[in-house]
Amino acid sequence: MLKYKLHLFARSDIKEVIKYYENEMPGLGSDFLQELRSTLHLIQTHPKIGAIQEENIRKFSLDRFSYDVFYCIENNMIKVAGVLHQRRDPDLIKSRLKDLP
C-alpha cells in the first residue's frame, strides 16, 4: 500500500468542504471526511483506480458527495493535489501539480 501526501491546496479544499457541510447540517462535514478517508484508503490500496485525466493526473470520485480527488503517483507516493467539487474547473489541478515538491 502506497502512502499519500496532501498538497496544501488539498488540505485547504478539505477544510472548506467540511466547514460548508457542517454549516448546512451538523455532522455532515464529519460524514464527508469519513467518506474521503475511505476513498483515500481505496486509492492507496489500488493507486491506478482513478481515471487518467491528462499525463499522470488521475481523478477518482467520492460516492456520496459530488467531489473528485485529483492525484498523481510519483516515486511510490500518491500526491493529492486537490479535492474539488465536480462543477469546478479541473484545469485548476494542472497548476497545482506544478507546485508539488
C-alpha positions, 0 to 999 in steps of 0.5 A, spaced: 500 500 500 502 506 497 502 512 502 499 519 500 501 526 501 496 532 501 498 538 497 496 544 501 491 546 496 488 539 498 488 540 505 485 547 504 479 544 499 478 539 505 477 544 510 472 548 506 468 542 504 467 540 511 466 547 514 460 548 508 457 541 510 457 542 517 454 549 516 448 546 512 447 540 517 451 538 523 455 532 522 455 532 515 462 535 514 464 529 519 460 524 514 464 527 508 471 526 511 469 519 513 467 518 506 474 521 503 478 517 508 475 511 505 476 513 498 483 515 500 484 508 503 481 505 496 486 509 492 492 507 496 490 500 496 489 500 488 493 507 486 491 506 478 483 506 480 482 513 478 481 515 471 487 518 467 485 525 466 491 528 462 499 525 463 499 522 470 493 526 473 488 521 475 481 523 478 477 518 482 470 520 485 467 520 492 460 516 492 456 520 496 458 527 495 459 530 488 467 531 489 473 528 485 480 527 488 485 529 483 492 525 484 498 523 481 503 517 483 510 519 483 516 515 486 511 510 490 507 516 493 500 518 491 500 526 491 493 529 492 493 535 489 486 537 490 479 535 492 474 539 488 467 539 487 465 536 480 462 543 477 469 546 478 474 547 473 479 541 473 484 545 469 485 548 476 489 541 478 494 542 472 497 548 476 497 545 482 501 539 480 506 544 478 507 546 485 508 539 488 515 538 491 
